Amino acid sequence: MSVRRRRPSLVSAVLIAGAGLALTACGPDTGDSAGGSTAPTTAAVTATPTTAGGPATGAPSAPGPSTGAPKASAPAAGTASRTPSGASASGAARPDAGSAGAAGGPCDSQNLSIHVTGRTGAATQWVIEVRNTGTNACSLSSSPGVDLGNSTSPDRSKNIKPVLASGTARFPVPAGRSAYAVIDLDPSGATTGTVPGINELNVLADDEGAMPLAGTQNFPLGSGARVLNPQMGIYRSTVAEAVTSMAAAPY
């Protein structure tokens, strides 16, 4: 009977020892799984700065959402927004090239070309064009110095001067642009009583003393020109405006 009682104790001891071994074997498995879960977590945290453009070794230099790209684009947008406003301001200033503020000094006769042509549709009217061939804006007297005479006469004291439209301000001429004045030799259209022998129109571009009389240029009118109480307008930017100015001159 005593032998039979000891067998259960031995079996229990064996079972307890086996359970201990089983528990011991489970311990390393639990540690391995914890270590395995920690490694991915650490790797994920490390990858976050790399994606954000951190100084990770071997990281590509062209990450799409890097912070450097927005900073570079912001100044570019600011510059673009300022450019149109600056262009508008400068564009508003450039059309004033014909204003008095851009007149510059008196024109040099060597930087001017003068042309006189008959006005189409008006037999007694002539257009005087003075062009600024220089590189800078300059100014002319309000109207050119003009007289009418005979090209063969040694006496110029009897030359005829036209009646002028009112105006005393100097006229600005931008570089490469022209000033126009129109003269009507016979505004009344008379066919009798006109001054005989007039065949030449003499033009001094600036009649306010800034230009020497030697700068006067002579233009033939041809024979049979009718001259009676001529009238002339002041310098204008177009022929049409010059005609309007001429028509306002008294005669």
SEKOLTOR-193616 format. One line per 3 residues: their letters; for each residue x, y, z of C-alpha. Coordinates in nm, 4 decimals. Example, Ala and Ser with C-alpha at 12.3 -4.5 7.8 and 13.67 -1.06 7.14 Angstrom:
BEGIN
as	1.2300/-0.4500/0.7800; 1.3670/-0.1060/0.7140
END
This chain:
BEGIN
msv	0.0000/0.0000/0.0000; 0.2879/0.2393/0.0756; 0.4314/0.1878/-0.2715
rrr	0.1077/0.2732/-0.4346; 0.0895/0.6013/-0.2390; 0.4289/0.7206/-0.3596
rps	0.3539/0.6861/-0.7290; 0.1200/0.9793/-0.7411; 0.3790/1.1979/-0.5718
lvs	0.6395/1.0978/-0.8284; 0.4014/1.1637/-1.1113; 0.3194/1.5029/-0.9665
avl	0.6843/1.5890/-0.9393; 0.7361/1.4912/-1.2993; 0.4423/1.7005/-1.4069
iag	0.5618/2.0010/-1.2099; 0.9108/1.9687/-1.3581; 0.7648/1.9469/-1.7046
agl	0.5534/2.2520/-1.6435; 0.8618/2.4392/-1.5328; 1.0402/2.3485/-1.8500
alt	0.7403/2.4575/-2.0522; 0.7293/2.7922/-1.8759; 1.1020/2.8361/-1.9260
acg	1.0641/2.7663/-2.2971; 0.7840/3.0247/-2.3298; 0.9956/3.2978/-2.1813
pdt	1.2398/3.3361/-2.4733; 0.9521/3.3250/-2.7238; 0.7820/3.6204/-2.5535
gds	1.1058/3.8193/-2.5515; 1.1643/3.7543/-2.9223; 0.8210/3.8767/-3.0234
agg	0.8604/4.1948/-2.8216; 1.1975/4.2624/-2.9747; 1.0543/4.2025/-3.3211
sta	0.7737/4.4541/-3.2675; 1.0156/4.7170/-3.1358; 1.2410/4.6979/-3.4403
ptt	0.9724/4.8022/-3.6949; 0.8609/5.0827/-3.4652; 1.2144/5.2186/-3.4422
aav	1.2605/5.1897/-3.8181; 0.9379/5.3803/-3.8789; 1.0452/5.6680/-3.6562
tat	1.3820/5.6856/-3.8250; 1.2209/5.6995/-4.1716; 1.0073/5.9986/-4.0825
ptt	1.2925/6.2586/-4.0730; 1.4379/6.1045/-4.3873; 1.1162/6.1649/-4.5777
agg	1.1022/6.5192/-4.4451; 1.4400/6.5946/-4.5929; 1.6561/6.5086/-4.2912
pat	2.0298/6.4474/-4.3259; 2.0001/6.0719/-4.3587; 2.2930/5.9024/-4.5270
gap	2.2163/5.7948/-4.8781; 1.8865/5.9835/-4.8917; 1.8008/6.1106/-5.2438
sap	1.8461/6.4828/-5.2962; 1.5194/6.5271/-5.4829; 1.2421/6.4561/-5.2303
gps	0.9144/6.5975/-5.3571; 0.7754/6.7566/-5.0409; 1.1062/6.8910/-4.9062
tga	1.0819/7.2223/-4.7229; 1.3364/7.3818/-4.9554; 1.1006/7.3782/-5.2568
pka	0.8206/7.5971/-5.1088; 1.0721/7.8506/-4.9807; 1.2198/7.8926/-5.3272
sap	0.8786/7.9230/-5.4937; 0.7473/8.1893/-5.2544; 1.0020/8.4604/-5.3507
aag	0.9492/8.3766/-5.7176; 0.5780/8.4436/-5.6792; 0.6481/8.7698/-5.5013
tas	0.8794/8.8861/-5.7758; 0.6240/8.8046/-6.0429; 0.3561/9.0028/-5.8606
rtp	0.5770/9.3082/-5.8386; 0.6832/9.3023/-6.2020; 0.3423/9.3882/-6.3547
sga	0.2914/9.6811/-6.1184; 0.6363/9.8134/-6.1997; 0.5721/9.7672/-6.5689
sas	0.2430/9.9518/-6.5376; 0.4091/10.2397/-6.3556; 0.6886/10.2597/-6.6065
gaa	0.4371/10.2226/-6.8914; 0.2457/10.5187/-6.7506; 0.5612/10.7274/-6.7551
rpd	0.6855/10.6318/-7.1058; 0.3830/10.7991/-7.2916; 0.4840/11.1342/-7.1395
ags	0.7884/11.1470/-7.3657; 0.6239/11.4339/-7.5511; 0.5487/11.6323/-7.2376
aga	0.7317/11.9428/-7.1263; 0.9022/11.7456/-6.8506; 1.0852/11.5357/-7.1129
agg	1.1751/11.8282/-7.3392; 1.5444/11.8446/-7.2574; 1.7527/12.1405/-7.3753
pcd	1.7180/12.3388/-7.6981; 1.7592/12.1340/-8.0145; 2.0914/12.1500/-8.1955
sqn	2.0480/12.2357/-8.5636; 2.2902/11.9538/-8.6499; 2.0462/11.7043/-8.4960
lsi	1.7472/11.8279/-8.6953; 1.6172/11.7634/-9.0447; 1.3667/12.0043/-9.2058
hvt	1.1280/11.9209/-9.4878; 0.8697/12.1436/-9.6568; 0.5985/11.9874/-9.8706
grt	0.2723/12.1075/-10.0226; -0.0368/11.9930/-9.8342; -0.2563/11.7657/-10.0442
gaa	-0.5897/11.9218/-10.1277; -0.4860/12.2728/-10.0211; -0.2935/12.4520/-10.2964
tqw	-0.1791/12.7456/-10.0826; -0.0814/12.5466/-9.7714; 0.2615/12.4028/-9.6928
vie	0.3664/12.1608/-9.4206; 0.6910/12.2254/-9.2346; 0.8285/11.9132/-9.0677
vrn	1.1197/11.9380/-8.8229; 1.2512/11.5971/-8.7143; 1.4761/11.5307/-8.4164
tgt	1.7476/11.2996/-8.5509; 1.9449/11.3034/-8.2254; 1.9384/11.0444/-7.9487
nac	1.7901/11.2721/-7.6810; 1.4718/11.4741/-7.6499; 1.5059/11.8468/-7.7118
sls	1.2804/12.1500/-7.7469; 1.1971/12.4067/-8.0128; 1.0451/12.7523/-7.9958
ssp	0.6644/12.7570/-8.0092; 0.6787/12.7986/-8.3883; 0.9518/12.8061/-8.6522
gvd	1.0983/13.1304/-8.7785; 0.9537/13.1686/-9.1288; 0.9622/13.4344/-9.3977
lgn	0.8783/13.4453/-9.7697; 1.0894/13.6142/-10.0353; 1.2599/13.6035/-10.3708
sts	1.5588/13.3698/-10.3989; 1.7422/13.6076/-10.6359; 1.6894/13.9264/-10.4382
pdr	1.9891/14.0567/-10.2414; 1.7517/14.2544/-10.0165; 1.5814/14.0309/-9.7617
skn	1.4446/14.3181/-9.5564; 1.1209/14.3142/-9.7552; 1.0550/13.9462/-9.6989
ikp	0.7047/13.8714/-9.5722; 0.6422/13.7099/-9.2343; 0.3221/13.5193/-9.1627
vla	0.0767/13.6089/-8.8873; 0.1164/13.3518/-8.6087; -0.1317/13.1649/-8.3965
sgt	-0.1055/13.2372/-8.0256; 0.1350/13.0307/-7.8173; 0.4675/13.0916/-7.6482
arf	0.5581/12.7630/-7.4761; 0.8548/12.5748/-7.6131; 0.7622/12.2565/-7.7941
pvp	0.9257/11.9267/-7.6836; 1.0408/11.6825/-7.9516; 1.1372/11.3290/-7.8414
agr	1.4276/11.1594/-8.0163; 1.3206/11.0250/-8.3541; 0.9964/11.2247/-8.3577
say	0.8803/11.5279/-8.5590; 0.7185/11.8637/-8.4952; 0.4829/12.0066/-8.7587
avi	0.3757/12.3568/-8.8503; 0.1437/12.4520/-9.1365; 0.1522/12.7827/-9.3244
dld	-0.1180/12.9129/-9.5589; 0.0291/13.1554/-9.8099; -0.3094/13.2902/-9.9187
psg	-0.5804/13.2025/-9.6639; -0.8374/13.4284/-9.8342; -0.7936/13.2429/-10.1633
att	-0.7504/13.5724/-10.3520; -0.6287/13.5532/-10.7098; -0.5557/13.9241/-10.7430
gtv	-0.3638/14.1612/-10.5228; -0.1128/13.8979/-10.4233; 0.2535/13.9863/-10.3692
pgi	0.4527/13.9255/-10.6893; 0.7906/13.7569/-10.7115; 0.7645/13.5299/-10.4045
nel	0.9263/13.1971/-10.4835; 1.1027/13.0881/-10.1659; 1.0135/12.9829/-9.8118
nvl	1.2883/13.0292/-9.5510; 1.2764/12.8270/-9.2266; 1.4719/12.8566/-8.9010
add	1.3656/12.5667/-8.6806; 1.4063/12.7561/-8.3506; 1.3192/13.1252/-8.3557
ega	1.4067/13.2172/-7.9972; 1.7748/13.2956/-8.0316; 1.9055/12.9525/-7.9323
mpl	1.9815/12.8750/-8.2945; 2.2061/13.0898/-8.5180; 2.0552/13.2483/-8.8294
agt	2.3044/13.0460/-9.0307; 2.0798/12.7476/-8.9557; 1.8073/12.8940/-9.1806
qnf	1.7140/12.6640/-9.4689; 1.5581/12.7764/-9.7988; 1.2831/12.5917/-9.9860
plg	1.1645/12.6822/-10.3378; 0.7915/12.7407/-10.3871; 0.8057/12.7470/-10.7649
sga	0.6879/13.0250/-10.9884; 0.3369/13.1595/-10.9595; 0.3017/13.1157/-10.5832
rvl	0.0176/13.3330/-10.4525; 0.1009/13.5119/-10.1298; -0.1369/13.7445/-9.9462
npq	-0.1598/13.7893/-9.5698; -0.0085/13.4476/-9.4919; -0.0855/13.2826/-9.1582
mgi	0.0857/13.0010/-8.9686; 0.0154/12.7823/-8.6666; 0.2461/12.6742/-8.3865
yrs	0.4322/12.3445/-8.3665; 0.2108/12.0403/-8.3167; 0.2683/11.6641/-8.3019
tva	0.0606/11.5853/-8.6133; -0.0236/11.7577/-8.9394; -0.3938/11.7601/-8.8514
eav	-0.3258/11.9408/-8.5234; -0.0962/12.1841/-8.7032; -0.3728/12.2640/-8.9530
tsm	-0.6134/12.3348/-8.6666; -0.3594/12.5642/-8.5056; -0.2989/12.7474/-8.8339
aaa	-0.6728/12.8023/-8.8839; -0.6867/12.9782/-8.5447; -0.4321/13.2395/-8.6479
py	-0.5832/13.5839/-8.7274; -0.5643/13.7266/-9.0829
END
